[in-house]
Amino acid sequence: MDKLPDDIDPALWIRCRQTAEQDFLVERKPHTFAGRMAAYCPHDPTFSDYNVSAAEVDDCSDEARWWIRGFVVGGEPDAPLDGEGYEVAEGDPPYQRWEAARAEYLESGYWPSDAPRRP
């Protein structure tokens, strides 16, 4: 492999469905939707930067596994608000749906489009 750019940490390697070769997580926010991470592919100069979710990572280093977990947890959407702008109570149905979506999100990095969240 050629020398990596200075801002790429070689310890943060991942393998995704797109390629069997090692790509790398990048410290950049994709600005797409919650759970998407920036990645760098040194093997394809025409498509070197792309975005990936946790569920798309087939294999990775231990360092990348912890980085992914922290990224997903840090990007978790906040609990929904009621009509007055306060967080809904834990027993309320919107909160329960949010809690179920949260568990799914922490595993996959995908927030369900129909799940409640704070605007």
C-alpha positions in Angstrom: 0.0 0.0 0.0 1.2 3.5 -0.8 1.9 6.0 2.0 -1.4 7.1 3.6 -2.2 10.8 3.9 -1.0 12.4 7.2 -4.6 12.7 8.5 -5.3 9.0 8.2 -4.6 6.7 11.2 -3.5 3.3 9.9 -4.9 1.7 13.2 -8.4 2.6 12.1 -8.7 0.2 9.3 -12.1 -1.3 8.2 -13.3 -3.7 5.5 -16.7 -2.9 4.0 -19.0 -4.6 1.5 -17.6 -2.3 -1.2 -14.1 -3.9 -1.1 -12.1 -6.7 0.4 -9.1 -4.4 1.0 -8.5 -2.2 4.0 -10.0 1.3 4.0 -9.7 3.7 6.9 -12.0 5.8 9.1 -11.5 9.5 8.9 -12.1 12.2 11.5 -14.6 14.1 9.4 -18.4 14.5 9.7 -20.2 13.4 6.6 -23.1 15.8 7.2 -25.6 13.2 5.8 -27.5 11.7 8.7 -26.9 10.3 12.2 -24.6 7.3 12.2 -22.7 7.9 9.0 -18.9 8.0 9.3 -16.4 9.3 6.8 -14.0 6.7 5.3 -11.0 6.8 3.0 -10.2 4.2 0.3 -6.5 4.3 -0.8 -7.3 1.8 -3.6 -9.7 3.9 -5.8 -8.5 7.4 -6.7 -11.9 8.2 -8.2 -13.8 7.2 -5.1 -11.3 7.7 -2.3 -13.7 9.4 0.1 -17.0 7.8 1.0 -19.5 7.5 3.9 -20.3 4.3 5.8 -22.6 3.1 8.6 -21.6 0.6 11.4 -23.7 -2.1 9.8 -21.7 -1.9 6.6 -18.4 -2.6 8.3 -17.7 -6.4 7.8 -14.3 -6.4 9.6 -12.2 -3.9 11.4 -9.3 -3.4 13.9 -10.1 -3.3 17.6 -9.2 0.4 17.5 -11.8 1.0 14.7 -14.4 -1.0 16.6 -14.2 1.3 19.6 -14.0 4.4 17.4 -17.2 3.3 15.6 -19.0 2.6 18.9 -18.0 6.0 20.3 -19.0 7.7 17.0 -22.4 6.1 17.0 -23.1 6.7 20.7 -22.0 10.4 20.3 -24.3 10.9 17.3 -27.4 9.4 18.9 -30.5 11.6 18.4 -31.9 13.1 21.5 -35.2 12.0 23.0 -38.4 13.6 21.5 -40.0 16.6 23.0 -43.6 17.2 23.9 -45.7 20.1 22.6 -44.3 22.4 25.2 -40.7 21.7 24.4 -39.9 19.3 27.3 -38.6 15.8 26.9 -41.4 13.3 26.9 -41.8 11.1 29.9 -40.1 7.6 29.8 -43.5 5.9 30.0 -45.0 7.8 27.0 -45.3 5.9 23.7 -43.1 8.3 21.8 -40.3 7.8 24.3 -40.7 4.0 24.2 -40.5 4.1 20.4 -37.4 6.3 20.6 -35.9 3.9 23.1 -36.5 0.9 20.7 -35.0 2.9 17.8 -32.0 3.8 20.0 -31.2 0.2 20.6 -31.4 -0.6 16.9 -29.3 2.5 16.1 -26.5 1.5 18.5 -26.1 -1.8 16.7 -26.5 -0.6 13.1 -25.7 3.1 12.9 -29.1 3.6 11.1 -31.8 5.7 12.8 -35.2 4.4 11.6 -36.9 7.1 9.5 -40.2 6.7 11.3 -38.7 6.8 14.8 -39.4 9.9 17.0 -36.5 12.2 17.6 -35.9 15.8 18.7 -36.3 18.3 15.8 
